[in-house]
Every structure is written in structure tokens, then in C-alpha cells.
Amino acid sequence: MTRAQQTVSVLLLVSSFYLALYLGLIPLNETFQTEVIPVLPFWAVISFGSYLLGRLGLAIFTFNDVPEAHAELQKEIELAKVELRQGKVEVD
């Protein structure tokens, strides 16, 4: 099973379960049914967004410096400038 098939399967399972809860096919406490179930999608989106922002912040915080990549990028920039100047394009 590919990653896409697994993702679609999980999404269908979760959405089917939520729909069963929302339509009242699974009996729950009336307060829970009317006050909690309708806002679960919003809570899920906000939680997922918070998780992604936290992950992004951690990735930025632990970002490693790579001097070799910096030197390679500088060489590529200089090569591009030379090629552009040969094509009569003004740079810098």
C-alpha cells in the first residue's frame, strides 16, 4: 500500500467516524453531542496548525550551518554572473 493510499484510507476512516458522531448514529451524552462534536473539525485544524508551527520553529532553532554548501553556492553565483555578463546582461 502506498503512502497516498494509506493517507486516503485514514482520512476516510476519520471522516466516517466523525460523520457517525455528528449524525448521532453513535449515542453519546446530549451535552457532548451538541457542544463538542460540532467544533471538533475546527479544533483539529487549529491543533494541526499549532503542531506544524512548533515543528517549523524547532527546525529553525536547530538549523545547522553548512559552510561547504555556502561555498558551493557562492561559486554557482559567480558562474551565473559570468554567464550573464557574456550574454550582455548587466549584473551588480
Beta strands, then each sheet from edge to edge (+ up, - down):
end
